[in-house]
């Protein structure tokens, strides 16, 4: 998590943070107007979970294989 935050802050220094956050909050505002607060919260939570799973688990193939070995019996699928 610390590595992710440091990379995020490095990227934010190179871009205009006001533009990025304006876009993010515009999207959140649109979602709130269309779906309501609970459906929007559901969408935001699943988006965050998907991002973290994608960035941490699938960034290294050995981590992905260990994850599959924990879920599926080793040697049956691969």
Legacy VTK file of the C-alpha trace (Angstrom):
# vtk DataFile Version 3.0
C-alpha trace
ASCII
DATASET POLYDATA
POINTS 78 float
0.000 0.000 0.000
2.849 2.357 0.806
4.447 1.674 -2.566
1.164 2.419 -4.307
0.724 5.720 -2.484
4.271 6.823 -3.233
3.769 6.087 -6.949
0.458 7.929 -6.892
2.010 11.011 -5.289
4.873 10.966 -7.812
2.415 10.914 -10.696
0.302 13.649 -9.145
3.334 15.939 -8.922
3.849 15.705 -12.680
0.220 16.440 -13.575
-2.232 19.138 -12.689
-4.018 17.723 -9.663
-6.884 20.202 -9.961
-7.851 18.864 -13.362
-7.647 15.242 -12.266
-9.723 15.766 -9.133
-12.246 17.923 -10.974
-12.775 15.074 -13.424
-13.051 12.476 -10.632
-15.570 14.496 -8.639
-17.532 15.290 -11.806
-17.914 11.559 -12.453
-18.905 10.937 -8.827
-21.470 13.749 -9.039
-22.960 12.300 -12.211
-23.158 8.858 -10.580
-24.868 10.316 -7.516
-27.444 12.102 -9.636
-28.205 9.064 -11.780
-28.026 6.149 -9.324
-28.295 7.570 -5.802
-25.899 7.281 -2.897
-26.004 3.544 -2.152
-25.642 2.370 -5.733
-22.848 4.882 -6.270
-21.107 3.666 -3.110
-21.435 0.102 -4.400
-19.868 1.094 -7.739
-17.013 2.997 -6.063
-16.217 0.134 -3.659
-16.114 -2.490 -6.392
-14.046 -0.226 -8.615
-11.505 0.266 -5.810
-11.371 -3.465 -5.068
-10.879 -4.223 -8.756
-8.114 -1.667 -9.016
-6.238 -3.020 -6.000
-6.618 -6.635 -7.111
-5.466 -5.752 -10.608
-2.528 -3.634 -9.536
-1.147 -5.789 -6.737
-2.121 -9.337 -7.651
-1.647 -9.288 -11.407
1.421 -7.061 -11.492
3.637 -10.044 -10.669
2.848 -13.394 -12.287
4.318 -15.355 -9.375
1.784 -13.709 -7.046
-0.973 -14.606 -9.483
0.149 -18.249 -9.601
0.296 -18.394 -5.792
-3.223 -16.947 -5.673
-4.467 -19.606 -8.105
-2.735 -22.344 -6.107
-4.552 -21.214 -2.975
-7.949 -21.192 -4.690
-7.601 -24.142 -7.060
-5.795 -27.406 -6.370
-2.277 -27.255 -7.850
-1.726 -29.222 -11.043
-5.366 -29.738 -12.000
-6.004 -26.614 -14.029
-2.543 -25.695 -15.281
LINES 1 79
78 0 1 2 3 4 5 6 7 8 9 10 11 12 13 14 15 16 17 18 19 20 21 22 23 24 25 26 27 28 29 30 31 32 33 34 35 36 37 38 39 40 41 42 43 44 45 46 47 48 49 50 51 52 53 54 55 56 57 58 59 60 61 62 63 64 65 66 67 68 69 70 71 72 73 74 75 76 77
